[in-house]
Amino acid sequence: MTTQQTTKKSGSKKLPIAIVTGALIGGAIVLAKDPEQRRRLKEGSRSKKDSVAEYASEVKENPSEKKDDLVTRVRNIVNIASEAAATVQEVFNNQGKEITDKVKDIKEESEEIVSTAKDAGEELQEVGDKAKEAKDELSSDEEDQTNQTAGKTFTPSNTQDNVTEMNTRS
């Protein structure tokens, strides 16, 4: 082992000892300066000591009863935890199924919307084509009328004939 590794190992052992020592010294200073803290520590210690002594005497008097009581309590806790886990699993399964069903419904509705949009787009394209046809037809009619009237002179006598002729074509 190198010197550096030895230093690291001994340094890592010293840190926990230093932390515990610092905590103990800090606690001792607080207890020395604060009588209320001392009183609370004494009462708490006495209370815990009495509880442990009482439990120990009960175990000494009837160890099998305490053991059975403890085993029963642990079994009850295990049963309660199992029931809770089963309930959570059941909720998860039900909710998961509902979510899956809703996702399927949304997917189907989305497909229907896309299909409807495509159909509407095709119909709009057809309407656009018809509008273009109508425009082209109007343009060609105006050209024909312009060409026909270009050679005629409008006089009061033939103006009425021209209007009648236009109305007949429309």
mmCIF file of the C-alpha atoms, coordinates in Angstrom:
data_MODEL
# 
_entry.id   MODEL 
# 
loop_
_atom_site.group_PDB 
_atom_site.id 
_atom_site.type_symbol 
_atom_site.label_atom_id 
_atom_site.label_alt_id 
_atom_site.label_comp_id 
_atom_site.label_asym_id 
_atom_site.label_entity_id 
_atom_site.label_seq_id 
_atom_site.pdbx_PDB_ins_code 
_atom_site.Cartn_x 
_atom_site.Cartn_y 
_atom_site.Cartn_z 
_atom_site.occupancy 
_atom_site.B_iso_or_equiv 
_atom_site.pdbx_formal_charge 
_atom_site.auth_seq_id 
_atom_site.auth_comp_id 
_atom_site.auth_asym_id 
_atom_site.auth_atom_id 
_atom_site.pdbx_PDB_model_num 
ATOM 1   C CA . MET A 1 1   ? 0.000   0.000   0.000   1.00 0.00 ? 1   MET A CA 1 
ATOM 2   C CA . THR A 1 2   ? 1.231   3.477   -0.758  1.00 0.00 ? 2   THR A CA 1 
ATOM 3   C CA . THR A 1 3   ? 1.498   6.263   1.772   1.00 0.00 ? 3   THR A CA 1 
ATOM 4   C CA . GLN A 1 4   ? -1.288  8.168   0.056   1.00 0.00 ? 4   GLN A CA 1 
ATOM 5   C CA . GLN A 1 5   ? -3.714  5.205   0.312   1.00 0.00 ? 5   GLN A CA 1 
ATOM 6   C CA . THR A 1 6   ? -2.845  4.722   3.978   1.00 0.00 ? 6   THR A CA 1 
ATOM 7   C CA . THR A 1 7   ? -3.513  8.400   4.654   1.00 0.00 ? 7   THR A CA 1 
ATOM 8   C CA . LYS A 1 8   ? -6.885  8.201   2.885   1.00 0.00 ? 8   LYS A CA 1 
ATOM 9   C CA . LYS A 1 9   ? -7.949  5.118   4.868   1.00 0.00 ? 9   LYS A CA 1 
ATOM 10  C CA . SER A 1 10  ? -6.973  6.581   8.217   1.00 0.00 ? 10  SER A CA 1 
ATOM 11  C CA . GLY A 1 11  ? -8.578  9.909   7.255   1.00 0.00 ? 11  GLY A CA 1 
ATOM 12  C CA . SER A 1 12  ? -11.830 8.197   6.305   1.00 0.00 ? 12  SER A CA 1 
ATOM 13  C CA . LYS A 1 13  ? -11.905 6.437   9.706   1.00 0.00 ? 13  LYS A CA 1 
ATOM 14  C CA . LYS A 1 14  ? -11.374 9.682   11.569  1.00 0.00 ? 14  LYS A CA 1 
ATOM 15  C CA . LEU A 1 15  ? -14.293 11.560  9.990   1.00 0.00 ? 15  LEU A CA 1 
ATOM 16  C CA . PRO A 1 16  ? -17.160 9.550   11.565  1.00 0.00 ? 16  PRO A CA 1 
ATOM 17  C CA . ILE A 1 17  ? -15.415 9.630   14.936  1.00 0.00 ? 17  ILE A CA 1 
ATOM 18  C CA . ALA A 1 18  ? -15.000 13.404  14.636  1.00 0.00 ? 18  ALA A CA 1 
ATOM 19  C CA . ILE A 1 19  ? -18.664 13.873  13.720  1.00 0.00 ? 19  ILE A CA 1 
ATOM 20  C CA . VAL A 1 20  ? -19.897 11.806  16.682  1.00 0.00 ? 20  VAL A CA 1 
ATOM 21  C CA . THR A 1 21  ? -17.479 13.545  19.052  1.00 0.00 ? 21  THR A CA 1 
ATOM 22  C CA . GLY A 1 22  ? -18.629 16.964  17.841  1.00 0.00 ? 22  GLY A CA 1 
ATOM 23  C CA . ALA A 1 23  ? -22.279 16.027  18.298  1.00 0.00 ? 23  ALA A CA 1 
ATOM 24  C CA . LEU A 1 24  ? -21.649 14.782  21.834  1.00 0.00 ? 24  LEU A CA 1 
ATOM 25  C CA . ILE A 1 25  ? -19.689 17.910  22.790  1.00 0.00 ? 25  ILE A CA 1 
ATOM 26  C CA . GLY A 1 26  ? -22.401 20.134  21.291  1.00 0.00 ? 26  GLY A CA 1 
ATOM 27  C CA . GLY A 1 27  ? -25.111 18.247  23.159  1.00 0.00 ? 27  GLY A CA 1 
ATOM 28  C CA . ALA A 1 28  ? -23.158 18.494  26.423  1.00 0.00 ? 28  ALA A CA 1 
ATOM 29  C CA . ILE A 1 29  ? -22.767 22.266  25.992  1.00 0.00 ? 29  ILE A CA 1 
ATOM 30  C CA . VAL A 1 30  ? -26.492 22.700  25.345  1.00 0.00 ? 30  VAL A CA 1 
ATOM 31  C CA . LEU A 1 31  ? -27.355 20.589  28.401  1.00 0.00 ? 31  LEU A CA 1 
ATOM 32  C CA . ALA A 1 32  ? -24.875 22.493  30.578  1.00 0.00 ? 32  ALA A CA 1 
ATOM 33  C CA . LYS A 1 33  ? -26.255 25.898  29.625  1.00 0.00 ? 33  LYS A CA 1 
ATOM 34  C CA . ASP A 1 34  ? -30.004 25.160  29.351  1.00 0.00 ? 34  ASP A CA 1 
ATOM 35  C CA . PRO A 1 35  ? -31.717 23.764  32.471  1.00 0.00 ? 35  PRO A CA 1 
ATOM 36  C CA . GLU A 1 36  ? -35.015 23.280  30.575  1.00 0.00 ? 36  GLU A CA 1 
ATOM 37  C CA . GLN A 1 37  ? -33.302 20.979  28.078  1.00 0.00 ? 37  GLN A CA 1 
ATOM 38  C CA . ARG A 1 38  ? -31.729 19.004  30.941  1.00 0.00 ? 38  ARG A CA 1 
ATOM 39  C CA . ARG A 1 39  ? -35.138 18.554  32.572  1.00 0.00 ? 39  ARG A CA 1 
ATOM 40  C CA . ARG A 1 40  ? -36.745 17.400  29.292  1.00 0.00 ? 40  ARG A CA 1 
ATOM 41  C CA . LEU A 1 41  ? -33.887 14.968  28.637  1.00 0.00 ? 41  LEU A CA 1 
ATOM 42  C CA . LYS A 1 42  ? -34.206 13.482  32.146  1.00 0.00 ? 42  LYS A CA 1 
ATOM 43  C CA . GLU A 1 43  ? -37.989 13.079  31.852  1.00 0.00 ? 43  GLU A CA 1 
ATOM 44  C CA . GLY A 1 44  ? -37.729 11.555  28.382  1.00 0.00 ? 44  GLY A CA 1 
ATOM 45  C CA . SER A 1 45  ? -35.020 9.149   29.502  1.00 0.00 ? 45  SER A CA 1 
ATOM 46  C CA . ARG A 1 46  ? -36.998 8.111   32.573  1.00 0.00 ? 46  ARG A CA 1 
ATOM 47  C CA . SER A 1 47  ? -40.142 7.584   30.485  1.00 0.00 ? 47  SER A CA 1 
ATOM 48  C CA . LYS A 1 48  ? -38.341 5.415   27.929  1.00 0.00 ? 48  LYS A CA 1 
ATOM 49  C CA . LYS A 1 49  ? -36.538 3.462   30.671  1.00 0.00 ? 49  LYS A CA 1 
ATOM 50  C CA . ASP A 1 50  ? -39.863 2.766   32.404  1.00 0.00 ? 50  ASP A CA 1 
ATOM 51  C CA . SER A 1 51  ? -41.501 1.652   29.132  1.00 0.00 ? 51  SER A CA 1 
ATOM 52  C CA . VAL A 1 52  ? -38.648 -0.718  28.311  1.00 0.00 ? 52  VAL A CA 1 
ATOM 53  C CA . ALA A 1 53  ? -38.590 -2.119  31.854  1.00 0.00 ? 53  ALA A CA 1 
ATOM 54  C CA . GLU A 1 54  ? -42.356 -2.690  31.791  1.00 0.00 ? 54  GLU A CA 1 
ATOM 55  C CA . TYR A 1 55  ? -42.198 -4.463  28.427  1.00 0.00 ? 55  TYR A CA 1 
ATOM 56  C CA . ALA A 1 56  ? -39.248 -6.590  29.613  1.00 0.00 ? 56  ALA A CA 1 
ATOM 57  C CA . SER A 1 57  ? -41.143 -7.676  32.744  1.00 0.00 ? 57  SER A CA 1 
ATOM 58  C CA . GLU A 1 58  ? -44.211 -8.574  30.634  1.00 0.00 ? 58  GLU A CA 1 
ATOM 59  C CA . VAL A 1 59  ? -42.013 -10.672 28.346  1.00 0.00 ? 59  VAL A CA 1 
ATOM 60  C CA . LYS A 1 60  ? -40.427 -12.397 31.354  1.00 0.00 ? 60  LYS A CA 1 
ATOM 61  C CA . GLU A 1 61  ? -43.838 -13.213 32.863  1.00 0.00 ? 61  GLU A CA 1 
ATOM 62  C CA . ASN A 1 62  ? -45.309 -14.739 29.722  1.00 0.00 ? 62  ASN A CA 1 
ATOM 63  C CA . PRO A 1 63  ? -42.897 -14.923 26.790  1.00 0.00 ? 63  PRO A CA 1 
ATOM 64  C CA . SER A 1 64  ? -45.075 -17.157 24.608  1.00 0.00 ? 64  SER A CA 1 
ATOM 65  C CA . GLU A 1 65  ? -48.071 -14.800 24.918  1.00 0.00 ? 65  GLU A CA 1 
ATOM 66  C CA . LYS A 1 66  ? -45.939 -11.790 23.928  1.00 0.00 ? 66  LYS A CA 1 
ATOM 67  C CA . LYS A 1 67  ? -44.448 -13.777 21.063  1.00 0.00 ? 67  LYS A CA 1 
ATOM 68  C CA . ASP A 1 68  ? -47.924 -14.828 19.858  1.00 0.00 ? 68  ASP A CA 1 
ATOM 69  C CA . ASP A 1 69  ? -49.179 -11.259 20.237  1.00 0.00 ? 69  ASP A CA 1 
ATOM 70  C CA . LEU A 1 70  ? -46.257 -9.942  18.238  1.00 0.00 ? 70  LEU A CA 1 
ATOM 71  C CA . VAL A 1 71  ? -46.692 -12.611 15.525  1.00 0.00 ? 71  VAL A CA 1 
ATOM 72  C CA . THR A 1 72  ? -50.425 -11.820 15.315  1.00 0.00 ? 72  THR A CA 1 
ATOM 73  C CA . ARG A 1 73  ? -49.738 -8.109  14.963  1.00 0.00 ? 73  ARG A CA 1 
ATOM 74  C CA . VAL A 1 74  ? -47.152 -8.735  12.244  1.00 0.00 ? 74  VAL A CA 1 
ATOM 75  C CA . ARG A 1 75  ? -49.584 -11.012 10.366  1.00 0.00 ? 75  ARG A CA 1 
ATOM 76  C CA . ASN A 1 76  ? -52.299 -8.351  10.600  1.00 0.00 ? 76  ASN A CA 1 
ATOM 77  C CA . ILE A 1 77  ? -49.900 -5.770  9.226   1.00 0.00 ? 77  ILE A CA 1 
ATOM 78  C CA . VAL A 1 78  ? -48.926 -8.110  6.376   1.00 0.00 ? 78  VAL A CA 1 
ATOM 79  C CA . ASN A 1 79  ? -52.616 -8.786  5.574   1.00 0.00 ? 79  ASN A CA 1 
ATOM 80  C CA . ILE A 1 80  ? -53.436 -5.090  5.563   1.00 0.00 ? 80  ILE A CA 1 
ATOM 81  C CA . ALA A 1 81  ? -50.456 -4.358  3.325   1.00 0.00 ? 81  ALA A CA 1 
ATOM 82  C CA . SER A 1 82  ? -51.474 -7.204  0.963   1.00 0.00 ? 82  SER A CA 1 
ATOM 83  C CA . GLU A 1 83  ? -55.046 -5.912  0.765   1.00 0.00 ? 83  GLU A CA 1 
ATOM 84  C CA . ALA A 1 84  ? -53.791 -2.407  0.063   1.00 0.00 ? 84  ALA A CA 1 
ATOM 85  C CA . ALA A 1 85  ? -51.473 -3.702  -2.661  1.00 0.00 ? 85  ALA A CA 1 
ATOM 86  C CA . ALA A 1 86  ? -54.325 -5.704  -4.221  1.00 0.00 ? 86  ALA A CA 1 
ATOM 87  C CA . THR A 1 87  ? -56.580 -2.653  -4.162  1.00 0.00 ? 87  THR A CA 1 
ATOM 88  C CA . VAL A 1 88  ? -53.903 -0.515  -5.772  1.00 0.00 ? 88  VAL A CA 1 
ATOM 89  C CA . GLN A 1 89  ? -53.346 -3.187  -8.443  1.00 0.00 ? 89  GLN A CA 1 
ATOM 90  C CA . GLU A 1 90  ? -57.081 -3.426  -9.111  1.00 0.00 ? 90  GLU A CA 1 
ATOM 91  C CA . VAL A 1 91  ? -57.424 0.329   -9.464  1.00 0.00 ? 91  VAL A CA 1 
ATOM 92  C CA . PHE A 1 92  ? -54.400 0.405   -11.723 1.00 0.00 ? 92  PHE A CA 1 
ATOM 93  C CA . ASN A 1 93  ? -55.807 -2.381  -13.919 1.00 0.00 ? 93  ASN A CA 1 
ATOM 94  C CA . ASN A 1 94  ? -59.244 -0.753  -14.184 1.00 0.00 ? 94  ASN A CA 1 
ATOM 95  C CA . GLN A 1 95  ? -57.886 2.703   -14.854 1.00 0.00 ? 95  GLN A CA 1 
ATOM 96  C CA . GLY A 1 96  ? -55.395 1.329   -17.363 1.00 0.00 ? 96  GLY A CA 1 
ATOM 97  C CA . LYS A 1 97  ? -58.210 -0.418  -19.248 1.00 0.00 ? 97  LYS A CA 1 
ATOM 98  C CA . GLU A 1 98  ? -60.324 2.737   -19.244 1.00 0.00 ? 98  GLU A CA 1 
ATOM 99  C CA . ILE A 1 99  ? -57.414 4.808   -20.502 1.00 0.00 ? 99  ILE A CA 1 
ATOM 100 C CA . THR A 1 100 ? -56.713 2.264   -23.263 1.00 0.00 ? 100 THR A CA 1 
ATOM 101 C CA . ASP A 1 101 ? -60.376 2.329   -24.323 1.00 0.00 ? 101 ASP A CA 1 
ATOM 102 C CA . LYS A 1 102 ? -60.406 6.126   -24.406 1.00 0.00 ? 102 LYS A CA 1 
ATOM 103 C CA . VAL A 1 103 ? -57.222 6.189   -26.479 1.00 0.00 ? 103 VAL A CA 1 
ATOM 104 C CA . LYS A 1 104 ? -58.822 3.791   -28.980 1.00 0.00 ? 104 LYS A CA 1 
ATOM 105 C CA . ASP A 1 105 ? -61.942 5.984   -29.163 1.00 0.00 ? 105 ASP A CA 1 
ATOM 106 C CA . ILE A 1 106 ? -59.847 9.098   -29.735 1.00 0.00 ? 106 ILE A CA 1 
ATOM 107 C CA . LYS A 1 107 ? -57.860 7.329   -32.454 1.00 0.00 ? 107 LYS A CA 1 
ATOM 108 C CA . GLU A 1 108 ? -61.044 6.234   -34.251 1.00 0.00 ? 108 GLU A CA 1 
ATOM 109 C CA . GLU A 1 109 ? -62.536 9.733   -34.005 1.00 0.00 ? 109 GLU A CA 1 
ATOM 110 C CA . SER A 1 110 ? -59.303 11.234  -35.328 1.00 0.00 ? 110 SER A CA 1 
ATOM 111 C CA . GLU A 1 111 ? -59.372 8.878   -38.305 1.00 0.00 ? 111 GLU A CA 1 
ATOM 112 C CA . GLU A 1 112 ? -62.976 9.883   -39.005 1.00 0.00 ? 112 GLU A CA 1 
ATOM 113 C CA . ILE A 1 113 ? -62.064 13.569  -38.824 1.00 0.00 ? 113 ILE A CA 1 
ATOM 114 C CA . VAL A 1 114 ? -59.155 13.074  -41.234 1.00 0.00 ? 114 VAL A CA 1 
ATOM 115 C CA . SER A 1 115 ? -61.410 11.176  -43.638 1.00 0.00 ? 115 SER A CA 1 
ATOM 116 C CA . THR A 1 116 ? -64.071 13.887  -43.464 1.00 0.00 ? 116 THR A CA 1 
ATOM 117 C CA . ALA A 1 117 ? -61.444 16.567  -44.043 1.00 0.00 ? 117 ALA A CA 1 
ATOM 118 C CA . LYS A 1 118 ? -60.150 14.692  -47.120 1.00 0.00 ? 118 LYS A CA 1 
ATOM 119 C CA . ASP A 1 119 ? -63.685 14.376  -48.496 1.00 0.00 ? 119 ASP A CA 1 
ATOM 120 C CA . ALA A 1 120 ? -64.333 18.070  -47.872 1.00 0.00 ? 120 ALA A CA 1 
ATOM 121 C CA . GLY A 1 121 ? -61.044 18.927  -49.568 1.00 0.00 ? 121 GLY A CA 1 
ATOM 122 C CA . GLU A 1 122 ? -61.982 16.879  -52.638 1.00 0.00 ? 122 GLU A CA 1 
ATOM 123 C CA . GLU A 1 123 ? -65.418 18.507  -52.782 1.00 0.00 ? 123 GLU A CA 1 
ATOM 124 C CA . LEU A 1 124 ? -63.871 21.958  -52.444 1.00 0.00 ? 124 LEU A CA 1 
ATOM 125 C CA . GLN A 1 125 ? -61.476 21.102  -55.268 1.00 0.00 ? 125 GLN A CA 1 
ATOM 126 C CA . GLU A 1 126 ? -64.438 20.128  -57.436 1.00 0.00 ? 126 GLU A CA 1 
ATOM 127 C CA . VAL A 1 127 ? -66.214 23.392  -56.562 1.00 0.00 ? 127 VAL A CA 1 
ATOM 128 C CA . GLY A 1 128 ? -63.031 25.300  -57.425 1.00 0.00 ? 128 GLY A CA 1 
ATOM 129 C CA . ASP A 1 129 ? -62.798 23.508  -60.768 1.00 0.00 ? 129 ASP A CA 1 
ATOM 130 C CA . LYS A 1 130 ? -66.444 24.339  -61.540 1.00 0.00 ? 130 LYS A CA 1 
ATOM 131 C CA . ALA A 1 131 ? -65.881 27.982  -60.554 1.00 0.00 ? 131 ALA A CA 1 
ATOM 132 C CA . LYS A 1 132 ? -62.867 28.119  -62.869 1.00 0.00 ? 132 LYS A CA 1 
ATOM 133 C CA . GLU A 1 133 ? -64.951 26.578  -65.663 1.00 0.00 ? 133 GLU A CA 1 
ATOM 134 C CA . ALA A 1 134 ? -67.675 29.153  -65.094 1.00 0.00 ? 134 ALA A CA 1 
ATOM 135 C CA . LYS A 1 135 ? -65.120 31.965  -65.150 1.00 0.00 ? 135 LYS A CA 1 
ATOM 136 C CA . ASP A 1 136 ? -63.599 30.622  -68.370 1.00 0.00 ? 136 ASP A CA 1 
ATOM 137 C CA . GLU A 1 137 ? -67.087 30.359  -69.898 1.00 0.00 ? 137 GLU A CA 1 
ATOM 138 C CA . LEU A 1 138 ? -67.906 33.934  -68.926 1.00 0.00 ? 138 LEU A CA 1 
ATOM 139 C CA . SER A 1 139 ? -64.611 35.139  -70.303 1.00 0.00 ? 139 SER A CA 1 
ATOM 140 C CA . SER A 1 140 ? -65.182 33.388  -73.613 1.00 0.00 ? 140 SER A CA 1 
ATOM 141 C CA . ASP A 1 141 ? -68.772 34.754  -73.847 1.00 0.00 ? 141 ASP A CA 1 
ATOM 142 C CA . GLU A 1 142 ? -67.523 38.316  -73.260 1.00 0.00 ? 142 GLU A CA 1 
ATOM 143 C CA . GLU A 1 143 ? -64.859 37.855  -75.938 1.00 0.00 ? 143 GLU A CA 1 
ATOM 144 C CA . ASP A 1 144 ? -67.467 36.576  -78.384 1.00 0.00 ? 144 ASP A CA 1 
ATOM 145 C CA . GLN A 1 145 ? -69.740 39.523  -77.669 1.00 0.00 ? 145 GLN A CA 1 
ATOM 146 C CA . THR A 1 146 ? -66.876 41.953  -77.958 1.00 0.00 ? 146 THR A CA 1 
ATOM 147 C CA . ASN A 1 147 ? -65.856 40.430  -81.287 1.00 0.00 ? 147 ASN A CA 1 
ATOM 148 C CA . GLN A 1 148 ? -69.415 40.552  -82.624 1.00 0.00 ? 148 GLN A CA 1 
ATOM 149 C CA . THR A 1 149 ? -70.042 44.111  -81.555 1.00 0.00 ? 149 THR A CA 1 
ATOM 150 C CA . ALA A 1 150 ? -66.641 45.315  -82.702 1.00 0.00 ? 150 ALA A CA 1 
ATOM 151 C CA . GLY A 1 151 ? -67.758 45.393  -86.321 1.00 0.00 ? 151 GLY A CA 1 
ATOM 152 C CA . LYS A 1 152 ? -71.082 47.143  -85.644 1.00 0.00 ? 152 LYS A CA 1 
ATOM 153 C CA . THR A 1 153 ? -71.637 50.775  -85.076 1.00 0.00 ? 153 THR A CA 1 
ATOM 154 C CA . PHE A 1 154 ? -74.059 51.680  -82.367 1.00 0.00 ? 154 PHE A CA 1 
ATOM 155 C CA . THR A 1 155 ? -76.744 53.914  -83.595 1.00 0.00 ? 155 THR A CA 1 
ATOM 156 C CA . PRO A 1 156 ? -80.012 54.596  -81.879 1.00 0.00 ? 156 PRO A CA 1 
ATOM 157 C CA . SER A 1 157 ? -81.807 52.285  -84.286 1.00 0.00 ? 157 SER A CA 1 
ATOM 158 C CA . ASN A 1 158 ? -79.570 49.237  -83.872 1.00 0.00 ? 158 ASN A CA 1 
ATOM 159 C CA . THR A 1 159 ? -78.873 49.743  -80.098 1.00 0.00 ? 159 THR A CA 1 
ATOM 160 C CA . GLN A 1 160 ? -82.196 48.154  -79.267 1.00 0.00 ? 160 GLN A CA 1 
ATOM 161 C CA . ASP A 1 161 ? -81.348 45.214  -81.528 1.00 0.00 ? 161 ASP A CA 1 
ATOM 162 C CA . ASN A 1 162 ? -77.975 44.770  -79.798 1.00 0.00 ? 162 ASN A CA 1 
ATOM 163 C CA . VAL A 1 163 ? -79.555 44.784  -76.312 1.00 0.00 ? 163 VAL A CA 1 
ATOM 164 C CA . THR A 1 164 ? -82.161 42.288  -77.452 1.00 0.00 ? 164 THR A CA 1 
ATOM 165 C CA . GLU A 1 165 ? -79.425 40.132  -78.967 1.00 0.00 ? 165 GLU A CA 1 
ATOM 166 C CA . MET A 1 166 ? -77.416 40.180  -75.709 1.00 0.00 ? 166 MET A CA 1 
ATOM 167 C CA . ASN A 1 167 ? -80.455 39.315  -73.627 1.00 0.00 ? 167 ASN A CA 1 
ATOM 168 C CA . THR A 1 168 ? -81.243 36.412  -75.914 1.00 0.00 ? 168 THR A CA 1 
ATOM 169 C CA . ARG A 1 169 ? -77.740 34.977  -75.488 1.00 0.00 ? 169 ARG A CA 1 
ATOM 170 C CA . SER A 1 170 ? -77.826 35.246  -71.733 1.00 0.00 ? 170 SER A CA 1 
# 
